Amino acid sequence: MASTQNYNFPQDRFYDRENHMWAKRDEKTGRVLIGIDELGLESLGDLAYISLQAVGIPIRRGESLGTLEAAKMTGDFISPVSGILIGRNEAVINDPTIVNKDPYEKGWMISIDPTDWESESREMVSGDAIPAWVEEEAERYKNQGFVD
């Protein structure tokens, strides 16, 4: 796990550069779990309400998967990959504090059967590039007043 300043970013995931969503692909099934990373979560504040799209709909990278309402702001939950929405984490819909406590494991929100993983995953941050990106983003968020 890459640890930069106060943020932990598991290196088994891919991170959307703009929206701070993570994507983790299951190598056996090819399915992708999606959630929000720690920096994105801190900029929103504690989640109070999560609304997610219905299972079965097609999603394109950059489209809204739902809405996240939090202490500091409300915003769209933007998909980092294209595909068919095949699952929702009902536990986090019923109790959004799960995402606040465990954003990378129990706090996943959506499962997608991706249609263009190979291409779209190359557009995200992964592996050894994570620590430098996190430092840069943390500084940018701090300068913009999104985080302390």
KOLZA-361766 format. One record per residue: residue number from 1; residue in three letters; y, z, x negated of N, C-alpha, C, O, CB in turn. Coordinates in nm, 2 decimals. Atoms other than C-alpha are relative to their C-alpha. Glycine has a CB too. Layout:
# residues N
NUM_ALA_Y_Z_X_Y_Z_X_Y_Z_X_Y_Z_X_Y_Z_X
...
This chain:
# residues 148
1_MET_-0.12_0.00_-0.08_0.00_0.00_0.00_0.12_0.00_-0.09_0.14_0.08_-0.18_0.00_0.12_0.10
2_ALA_-0.13_0.00_0.08_0.34_-0.09_-0.14_0.09_0.10_0.06_0.11_0.11_0.18_0.07_-0.15_0.01
3_SER_-0.10_-0.11_-0.04_0.58_0.20_-0.13_0.13_-0.02_-0.07_0.14_-0.02_-0.19_-0.06_0.14_-0.04
4_THR_-0.14_0.02_0.05_0.95_0.14_-0.18_0.09_0.09_0.07_0.10_0.09_0.20_0.04_-0.15_0.01
5_GLN_-0.09_-0.10_-0.06_1.20_0.41_-0.13_-0.08_0.08_0.10_-0.18_0.15_0.05_0.13_-0.07_0.07
6_ASN_0.07_-0.08_-0.10_1.09_0.58_0.19_-0.10_-0.08_0.09_-0.14_-0.03_0.19_0.10_0.08_0.08
7_TYR_0.08_0.09_-0.09_0.89_0.29_0.33_-0.14_-0.04_-0.06_-0.15_-0.07_-0.18_0.08_-0.13_0.03
8_ASN_0.13_0.04_0.04_0.52_0.21_0.32_-0.03_-0.13_0.07_-0.02_-0.14_0.19_-0.11_0.11_0.02
9_PHE_0.04_0.13_-0.05_0.40_-0.15_0.37_-0.14_-0.03_-0.05_-0.15_-0.07_-0.16_0.11_-0.11_-0.04
10_PRO_0.13_0.04_0.04_0.03_-0.21_0.37_-0.01_-0.14_-0.06_0.05_-0.23_0.01_-0.10_0.02_0.11
11_GLN_0.00_0.13_0.06_-0.05_-0.50_0.14_-0.11_-0.09_0.06_-0.13_-0.21_0.02_-0.02_0.01_-0.15
12_ASP_0.10_0.08_-0.07_-0.33_-0.63_0.37_0.06_-0.08_0.12_-0.01_-0.13_0.20_-0.12_0.08_0.05
13_ARG_-0.07_0.06_-0.11_-0.06_-0.77_0.61_0.10_-0.10_-0.05_0.13_-0.11_-0.17_0.07_0.10_0.09
14_PHE_-0.10_0.10_0.02_0.19_-1.05_0.63_0.12_0.05_0.08_0.11_0.10_0.19_-0.04_-0.14_0.04
15_TYR_-0.12_-0.05_-0.07_0.55_-0.96_0.72_0.10_-0.11_0.03_0.14_-0.19_-0.06_0.07_0.11_-0.09
16_ASP_-0.10_0.10_-0.04_0.80_-1.17_0.91_0.14_0.04_-0.06_0.18_0.16_-0.05_0.02_0.00_0.16
17_ARG_-0.12_-0.03_0.07_1.12_-1.19_0.70_0.12_0.04_0.09_0.20_0.12_0.04_0.03_-0.12_-0.09
18_GLU_-0.12_-0.02_-0.09_1.36_-1.19_0.99_-0.01_0.11_0.10_0.09_0.18_0.12_0.03_-0.13_0.07
19_ASN_0.01_-0.09_-0.11_1.22_-0.97_1.26_-0.08_0.12_-0.03_-0.10_0.21_0.06_-0.07_-0.07_0.11
20_HIS_0.07_-0.12_0.04_1.02_-0.71_1.07_-0.13_0.03_0.08_-0.16_0.14_0.11_0.09_0.11_0.00
21_MET_0.13_-0.02_-0.06_0.70_-0.77_1.25_-0.11_-0.03_-0.10_-0.09_-0.11_-0.19_-0.02_-0.10_0.13
22_TRP_0.12_0.03_0.09_0.36_-0.76_1.07_-0.11_-0.07_0.07_-0.12_-0.06_0.20_-0.05_0.14_-0.06
23_ALA_0.11_0.07_-0.05_0.06_-0.97_1.12_-0.12_0.03_-0.09_-0.11_0.02_-0.22_0.02_-0.15_0.01
24_LYS_0.13_-0.03_0.08_-0.30_-0.87_1.01_-0.11_-0.08_0.06_-0.15_-0.07_0.17_-0.03_0.15_0.00
25_ARG_0.10_0.09_-0.04_-0.57_-1.13_1.03_-0.14_0.06_-0.03_-0.17_0.11_-0.14_0.01_-0.14_-0.07
26_ASP_0.14_-0.04_0.01_-0.93_-1.03_1.09_-0.08_-0.12_-0.06_-0.09_-0.22_0.01_-0.07_0.05_0.13
27_GLU_0.07_0.11_0.07_-1.13_-1.25_0.84_-0.12_-0.05_0.08_-0.16_-0.17_0.07_-0.03_0.04_-0.14
28_LYS_0.12_0.04_-0.07_-1.44_-1.25_1.06_0.03_-0.07_0.13_-0.03_-0.18_0.15_-0.08_0.13_0.04
29_THR_-0.03_0.07_-0.13_-1.29_-1.34_1.40_0.12_-0.10_-0.01_0.13_-0.19_0.08_0.03_0.11_0.10
30_GLY_-0.12_0.09_0.01_-0.97_-1.51_1.28_0.12_0.05_0.09_0.23_0.00_0.08_-0.03_-0.14_0.04
31_ARG_-0.11_-0.06_-0.08_-0.77_-1.30_1.53_0.10_0.08_-0.08_0.07_0.13_-0.18_-0.06_0.09_0.11
32_VAL_-0.11_-0.07_0.07_-0.44_-1.15_1.44_0.06_0.11_0.08_0.10_0.09_0.20_0.11_-0.11_-0.04
33_LEU_-0.07_-0.11_-0.07_-0.30_-0.81_1.53_0.15_-0.01_-0.05_0.18_-0.04_-0.16_-0.06_0.14_-0.04
34_ILE_-0.14_0.00_0.03_0.08_-0.78_1.54_0.06_0.13_0.04_0.03_0.18_0.15_0.07_-0.12_0.08
35_GLY_-0.08_-0.12_-0.02_0.31_-0.48_1.52_0.13_-0.01_-0.06_0.17_-0.12_-0.12_-0.08_0.12_-0.04
36_ILE_-0.13_-0.01_0.06_0.65_-0.37_1.39_-0.02_0.08_-0.13_-0.09_0.18_-0.13_0.10_0.06_0.10
37_ASP_0.00_-0.08_0.13_0.70_-0.25_1.03_0.09_0.12_0.00_0.17_0.13_0.09_0.03_-0.10_-0.12
38_GLU_-0.08_-0.13_0.00_0.85_0.08_0.93_0.15_-0.02_-0.01_0.22_0.05_0.05_-0.04_0.08_-0.12
39_LEU_-0.15_0.02_0.01_1.19_-0.06_0.84_0.06_-0.05_0.13_0.16_0.00_0.17_0.03_-0.11_-0.12
40_GLY_-0.04_0.05_-0.13_1.22_-0.25_1.16_0.00_0.11_0.11_0.09_0.13_0.19_-0.09_-0.11_0.05
41_LEU_0.01_-0.11_-0.09_1.11_0.06_1.35_0.11_0.10_-0.02_0.17_0.15_0.07_-0.14_0.07_-0.02
42_GLU_-0.11_-0.09_0.03_1.36_0.28_1.17_0.14_-0.05_0.05_0.22_0.02_0.10_0.01_0.03_-0.15
43_SER_-0.12_0.06_-0.05_1.64_0.04_1.26_0.02_0.01_0.15_0.13_0.02_0.20_0.01_-0.15_-0.05
44_LEU_-0.01_-0.01_-0.15_1.55_0.06_1.63_0.01_0.15_0.04_0.08_0.18_0.14_-0.13_-0.06_0.06
45_GLY_0.01_-0.14_-0.04_1.49_0.44_1.64_-0.13_0.02_0.07_-0.21_-0.08_0.09_0.12_0.04_0.09
46_ASP_0.13_-0.03_-0.07_1.21_0.60_1.83_-0.02_-0.08_0.12_0.07_-0.09_0.21_-0.01_0.15_0.04
47_LEU_0.03_0.08_-0.12_1.05_0.37_2.08_-0.02_0.09_0.13_-0.08_0.19_0.12_-0.12_-0.09_-0.02
48_ALA_0.01_-0.08_-0.12_1.08_0.49_2.44_-0.07_-0.09_0.11_-0.13_-0.03_0.20_0.14_0.03_0.05
49_TYR_0.06_0.08_-0.11_0.95_0.19_2.64_-0.04_-0.14_-0.07_0.03_-0.19_-0.15_0.10_-0.03_0.12
50_ILE_0.05_0.13_0.05_0.74_-0.12_2.55_-0.05_-0.09_0.12_-0.12_-0.04_0.21_-0.12_0.02_-0.10
51_SER_0.04_0.10_-0.10_0.70_-0.43_2.78_-0.06_-0.12_-0.07_0.01_-0.17_-0.16_0.12_-0.04_0.10
52_LEU_0.06_0.11_0.07_0.46_-0.70_2.67_-0.04_-0.11_0.09_-0.08_-0.09_0.21_-0.12_0.05_-0.08
53_GLN_0.05_0.12_-0.08_0.37_-1.05_2.79_-0.14_0.02_0.05_-0.22_0.10_-0.01_0.02_-0.13_-0.08
54_ALA_0.14_0.00_-0.06_0.05_-1.11_2.99_-0.10_-0.07_-0.09_-0.07_-0.16_-0.16_0.00_-0.06_0.14
55_VAL_0.11_0.06_0.08_-0.28_-1.18_2.82_-0.03_-0.14_0.06_-0.02_-0.17_0.18_-0.13_0.08_0.01
56_GLY_0.03_0.13_-0.03_-0.37_-1.55_2.82_0.11_-0.11_-0.01_0.08_-0.23_-0.01_-0.04_0.00_0.14
57_ILE_-0.11_0.10_0.01_-0.03_-1.71_2.77_0.01_-0.05_-0.14_-0.02_0.02_-0.24_0.13_0.06_0.04
58_PRO_-0.02_0.05_0.13_0.04_-1.94_2.48_0.14_0.05_-0.06_0.23_0.07_0.02_0.00_-0.16_0.00
59_ILE_-0.12_-0.05_0.07_0.30_-1.81_2.23_0.03_-0.09_-0.12_-0.06_-0.13_-0.19_-0.02_0.15_-0.04
60_ARG_-0.03_0.07_0.12_0.49_-2.00_1.96_0.08_0.10_-0.09_0.15_0.19_-0.05_0.09_-0.12_0.03
61_ARG_-0.07_-0.08_0.10_0.62_-1.84_1.64_0.15_0.00_0.04_0.21_-0.10_0.06_-0.02_-0.06_-0.15
62_GLY_-0.14_-0.02_-0.04_0.97_-1.70_1.71_0.03_0.02_0.14_0.15_0.05_0.18_0.07_-0.13_-0.04
63_GLU_-0.02_-0.03_-0.14_0.92_-1.65_2.08_-0.02_0.15_0.03_-0.09_0.22_-0.05_-0.09_-0.09_0.09
64_SER_0.01_-0.14_-0.03_0.94_-1.32_2.25_-0.14_0.03_0.06_-0.19_-0.04_0.15_0.11_0.04_0.11
65_LEU_0.12_-0.06_-0.05_0.62_-1.12_2.31_0.02_0.11_0.10_-0.07_0.16_0.17_-0.09_0.05_-0.11
66_GLY_-0.03_-0.11_-0.09_0.80_-0.86_2.51_0.13_0.06_-0.04_0.21_0.01_-0.12_-0.11_0.10_0.01
67_THR_-0.12_-0.08_0.03_1.07_-0.60_2.49_-0.03_0.14_-0.06_-0.12_0.20_-0.01_0.09_0.01_0.12
68_LEU_0.01_-0.13_0.06_1.11_-0.29_2.28_0.13_0.08_0.03_0.24_0.03_-0.01_-0.03_0.00_-0.16
69_GLU_-0.12_-0.08_-0.03_1.35_-0.02_2.41_-0.02_0.13_-0.08_-0.12_0.20_-0.08_0.01_0.03_0.15
70_ALA_0.00_-0.12_0.09_1.44_0.25_2.16_0.13_0.08_0.01_0.22_0.04_0.08_-0.02_-0.05_-0.14
71_ALA_-0.12_-0.09_0.00_1.69_0.52_2.09_0.13_-0.07_-0.04_0.23_-0.04_0.02_-0.03_0.12_-0.10
72_LYS_-0.12_0.06_0.05_1.93_0.30_1.90_0.04_-0.13_0.07_0.15_-0.17_0.08_-0.01_-0.03_-0.15
73_MET_-0.02_0.13_-0.06_1.89_-0.04_2.08_-0.12_-0.05_0.07_-0.23_0.01_0.06_0.04_-0.10_-0.11
74_THR_0.11_0.08_-0.06_1.68_-0.27_2.29_-0.01_-0.14_-0.06_0.10_-0.20_-0.08_0.02_0.00_0.16
75_GLY_0.01_0.13_0.06_1.54_-0.59_2.15_-0.13_-0.07_0.04_-0.22_0.00_0.09_0.02_0.00_-0.14
76_ASP_0.12_0.08_-0.02_1.28_-0.86_2.18_-0.10_0.03_-0.11_-0.06_0.05_-0.22_0.03_-0.15_0.01
77_PHE_0.12_-0.01_0.10_0.94_-0.83_2.01_-0.04_-0.14_-0.03_-0.10_-0.21_0.06_-0.12_0.09_0.06
78_ILE_0.01_0.14_0.04_0.93_-1.16_1.83_-0.13_-0.03_-0.07_-0.17_0.04_-0.16_0.12_-0.05_-0.08
79_SER_0.13_0.04_0.06_0.60_-1.33_1.74_0.02_-0.06_-0.13_0.09_-0.16_-0.15_-0.08_-0.09_0.09
80_PRO_-0.01_0.07_0.14_0.55_-1.41_1.37_-0.10_-0.11_-0.01_-0.10_-0.19_-0.11_-0.04_0.11_-0.10
81_VAL_0.09_0.11_0.00_0.27_-1.65_1.46_-0.02_-0.07_0.14_0.01_-0.01_0.24_-0.14_0.05_-0.05
82_SER_0.03_0.07_-0.12_0.17_-1.91_1.72_-0.14_0.02_0.04_-0.23_0.04_-0.04_0.04_-0.15_-0.01
83_GLY_0.14_-0.01_-0.05_-0.14_-1.89_1.94_-0.01_0.04_0.14_0.09_0.03_0.22_-0.07_0.10_-0.09
84_ILE_0.03_-0.05_-0.14_-0.29_-1.75_2.26_0.00_0.15_-0.01_-0.07_0.21_-0.09_-0.13_-0.06_0.06
85_LEU_0.00_-0.15_-0.01_-0.21_-1.39_2.35_-0.13_0.04_0.06_-0.16_0.01_0.18_0.12_0.05_0.08
86_ILE_0.13_-0.04_-0.05_-0.56_-1.24_2.38_-0.02_0.14_0.03_-0.12_0.19_0.08_-0.10_-0.05_-0.10
87_GLY_0.02_-0.14_-0.02_-0.50_-0.87_2.39_0.14_0.07_-0.01_0.22_0.03_-0.09_-0.10_0.06_-0.09
88_ARG_-0.11_-0.09_0.01_-0.24_-0.60_2.44_-0.05_0.14_-0.02_-0.16_0.18_0.03_0.09_0.00_0.14
89_ASN_0.04_-0.14_0.02_-0.26_-0.24_2.32_0.06_0.08_0.11_0.17_0.13_0.11_0.05_0.05_-0.14
90_GLU_-0.04_-0.07_-0.12_-0.24_-0.06_2.65_0.04_0.14_-0.03_0.12_0.20_0.03_-0.11_0.00_0.11
91_ALA_-0.03_-0.14_0.04_-0.23_0.28_2.47_0.15_0.01_-0.04_0.22_0.10_0.00_-0.08_0.04_-0.12
92_VAL_-0.14_-0.01_0.04_0.12_0.20_2.32_0.09_-0.04_0.11_0.20_0.01_0.12_0.02_-0.10_-0.12
93_ILE_-0.08_0.02_-0.12_0.24_0.06_2.65_0.02_0.13_0.08_0.13_0.16_0.13_-0.06_-0.11_0.09
94_ASN_0.00_-0.12_-0.07_0.15_0.39_2.81_0.07_0.11_-0.08_0.13_0.21_-0.02_-0.14_0.05_0.03
95_ASP_-0.06_-0.10_0.09_0.28_0.60_2.51_0.06_-0.07_-0.12_-0.01_-0.07_-0.23_-0.11_0.11_-0.04
96_PRO_-0.06_0.07_0.11_0.52_0.42_2.28_0.02_0.08_-0.12_0.04_0.03_-0.23_0.14_-0.05_0.04
97_THR_-0.01_-0.08_0.12_0.54_0.72_2.05_-0.12_-0.02_-0.10_-0.11_0.02_-0.21_0.00_0.15_0.04
98_ILE_0.11_0.04_0.09_0.21_0.60_1.91_0.05_-0.09_-0.11_0.01_-0.08_-0.23_-0.12_-0.07_0.07
99_VAL_-0.06_0.09_0.09_0.40_0.32_1.74_0.09_0.08_-0.10_0.08_0.05_-0.22_0.08_-0.11_0.07
100_ASN_-0.09_-0.08_0.08_0.65_0.57_1.60_-0.08_0.08_-0.11_-0.05_0.09_-0.22_0.09_0.10_0.08
101_LYS_0.08_-0.08_0.09_0.37_0.78_1.45_-0.09_-0.08_-0.09_-0.11_-0.03_-0.20_-0.09_0.09_0.09
102_ASP_0.10_0.08_0.07_0.13_0.51_1.33_0.02_-0.15_0.02_-0.06_-0.21_0.08_-0.14_0.04_0.03
103_PRO_-0.03_0.14_-0.03_0.29_0.16_1.32_-0.10_-0.10_-0.05_-0.10_-0.21_0.00_0.14_-0.03_-0.05
104_TYR_0.09_0.10_0.06_0.02_0.00_1.11_-0.14_0.00_0.05_-0.22_-0.09_0.02_0.01_0.02_-0.14
105_GLU_0.14_-0.01_-0.05_-0.30_0.12_1.27_-0.01_0.01_0.15_-0.02_-0.09_0.22_-0.08_0.12_-0.07
106_LYS_0.01_-0.02_-0.15_-0.30_0.27_1.62_0.12_-0.07_0.07_0.11_-0.09_0.19_-0.01_0.15_0.03
107_GLY_-0.12_0.05_-0.06_0.05_0.13_1.68_0.01_-0.16_0.01_0.12_-0.21_0.04_0.11_0.05_-0.07
108_TRP_-0.01_0.14_-0.02_-0.04_-0.24_1.69_0.03_-0.03_0.15_0.00_0.05_0.23_-0.14_-0.07_-0.04
109_MET_-0.04_0.03_-0.14_0.09_-0.41_2.00_-0.07_-0.12_0.07_-0.11_-0.11_0.18_0.15_-0.02_0.00
110_ILE_0.05_0.12_-0.06_-0.05_-0.76_2.05_-0.11_-0.05_-0.09_-0.11_-0.04_-0.21_0.11_-0.10_0.02
111_SER_0.10_0.07_0.07_-0.36_-0.95_1.95_0.01_-0.15_0.04_0.02_-0.18_0.16_-0.15_0.05_0.03
112_ILE_-0.02_0.14_-0.02_-0.33_-1.33_1.91_-0.12_-0.08_-0.06_-0.16_-0.05_-0.17_0.13_-0.05_-0.05
113_ASP_0.09_0.10_0.06_-0.58_-1.61_1.86_0.09_-0.11_-0.06_0.14_-0.19_0.02_-0.11_-0.06_0.10
114_PRO_-0.10_0.09_0.06_-0.37_-1.81_1.61_-0.04_-0.15_0.00_-0.15_-0.18_-0.01_0.03_0.04_-0.14
115_THR_0.03_0.15_0.00_-0.33_-2.19_1.62_0.04_-0.06_-0.13_0.00_-0.17_-0.16_0.08_-0.06_0.12
116_ASP_-0.04_0.06_0.13_-0.16_-2.25_1.28_0.02_0.11_-0.10_0.12_0.12_-0.17_0.14_-0.07_0.03
117_TRP_-0.01_-0.11_0.09_-0.23_-1.94_1.07_0.03_-0.04_-0.14_0.12_0.01_-0.21_-0.13_0.08_0.00
118_GLU_-0.01_0.05_0.14_-0.26_-2.13_0.74_0.15_-0.03_-0.03_0.20_0.01_-0.14_-0.09_-0.11_-0.03
119_SER_-0.14_0.04_0.03_0.09_-2.28_0.76_0.10_0.12_0.03_0.19_0.15_-0.05_0.04_-0.12_0.09
120_GLU_-0.10_-0.11_-0.04_0.27_-1.99_0.94_-0.01_0.12_-0.09_0.09_0.19_-0.12_-0.02_0.04_0.14
121_SER_0.01_-0.11_0.09_0.13_-1.72_0.71_0.07_-0.02_-0.13_0.12_0.07_-0.19_-0.15_0.04_-0.02
122_ARG_-0.08_0.03_0.13_0.29_-1.90_0.41_0.15_0.03_0.02_0.22_0.04_-0.08_-0.03_-0.14_-0.04
123_GLU_-0.14_-0.03_-0.02_0.63_-1.84_0.57_0.03_0.14_0.01_0.15_0.18_0.01_0.04_-0.07_0.14
124_MET_-0.02_-0.14_0.00_0.58_-1.47_0.57_-0.01_0.06_-0.14_-0.06_-0.01_-0.23_-0.10_0.07_0.10
125_VAL_0.01_-0.07_0.13_0.60_-1.21_0.29_-0.14_0.07_-0.01_-0.18_0.13_0.09_0.11_0.10_-0.01
126_SER_0.13_-0.07_0.02_0.27_-1.09_0.15_-0.03_0.03_-0.14_0.04_-0.01_-0.23_-0.12_-0.09_0.05
127_GLY_0.05_-0.03_0.13_0.09_-0.95_-0.15_0.11_0.06_-0.09_0.18_0.15_-0.06_-0.05_-0.12_-0.06
128_ASP_-0.09_-0.05_0.11_0.29_-0.89_-0.47_0.15_-0.02_0.03_0.24_0.04_-0.03_-0.03_-0.07_-0.13
129_ALA_-0.14_0.02_-0.04_0.61_-1.02_-0.30_0.06_0.11_0.09_0.18_0.12_0.11_0.02_-0.13_0.06
130_ILE_-0.05_-0.10_-0.10_0.63_-0.72_-0.06_0.10_0.10_-0.06_0.20_0.11_0.00_-0.12_0.07_0.05
131_PRO_-0.09_-0.11_0.05_0.79_-0.45_-0.28_0.15_-0.05_-0.02_0.24_0.01_0.02_-0.05_0.05_-0.13
132_ALA_-0.14_0.05_0.02_1.09_-0.67_-0.39_0.07_-0.03_0.13_0.19_0.00_0.15_0.00_-0.12_-0.09
133_TRP_-0.05_0.03_-0.13_1.14_-0.79_-0.03_0.04_0.13_0.07_0.15_0.13_0.13_-0.10_-0.08_0.08
134_VAL_-0.03_-0.13_-0.07_1.13_-0.43_0.11_0.13_0.06_-0.06_0.21_0.10_0.01_-0.12_0.10_-0.01
135_GLU_-0.12_-0.06_0.07_1.39_-0.31_-0.15_0.12_-0.08_0.05_0.22_-0.02_0.08_-0.01_-0.01_-0.15
136_GLU_-0.12_0.09_-0.04_1.62_-0.61_-0.06_0.03_0.03_0.14_0.15_0.04_0.18_-0.04_-0.14_-0.02
137_GLU_-0.02_-0.03_-0.14_1.58_-0.55_0.31_0.05_0.14_0.03_0.14_0.15_0.11_-0.13_-0.03_0.08
138_ALA_-0.05_-0.13_-0.02_1.63_-0.18_0.29_0.14_0.02_-0.04_0.22_0.08_0.03_-0.09_0.10_-0.09
139_GLU_-0.14_0.00_0.04_1.95_-0.23_0.10_0.09_-0.07_0.10_0.20_-0.03_0.14_0.02_-0.06_-0.14
140_ARG_-0.08_0.07_-0.10_2.07_-0.49_0.35_0.01_0.08_0.13_0.12_0.08_0.18_-0.07_-0.14_0.03
141_TYR_0.00_-0.08_-0.13_1.98_-0.27_0.65_0.10_0.12_-0.02_0.17_0.15_0.07_-0.14_0.05_0.04
142_LYS_-0.09_-0.11_0.03_2.16_0.02_0.48_0.15_-0.04_0.01_0.23_0.03_0.06_-0.03_0.07_-0.13
143_ASN_-0.13_0.05_0.00_2.47_-0.18_0.42_0.06_-0.04_0.13_0.18_-0.04_0.16_0.01_-0.12_-0.10
144_GLN_-0.04_0.03_-0.14_2.48_-0.30_0.78_0.00_0.12_0.09_0.03_0.10_0.21_-0.09_-0.11_0.05
145_GLY_0.00_-0.12_-0.09_2.44_0.05_0.91_-0.12_0.02_0.09_-0.12_0.10_0.18_0.12_0.01_0.08
146_PHE_0.12_0.00_-0.08_2.09_-0.01_1.06_-0.08_0.13_-0.03_-0.15_0.18_0.06_-0.08_-0.12_-0.01
147_VAL_0.08_-0.11_0.04_1.93_0.27_0.86_0.09_0.09_-0.09_0.19_0.04_-0.14_-0.13_-0.04_-0.08
148_ASP_-0.08_-0.09_0.09_2.05_0.57_0.66_-0.04_-0.02_-0.15_0.02_0.05_-0.23_-0.03_0.15_0.03
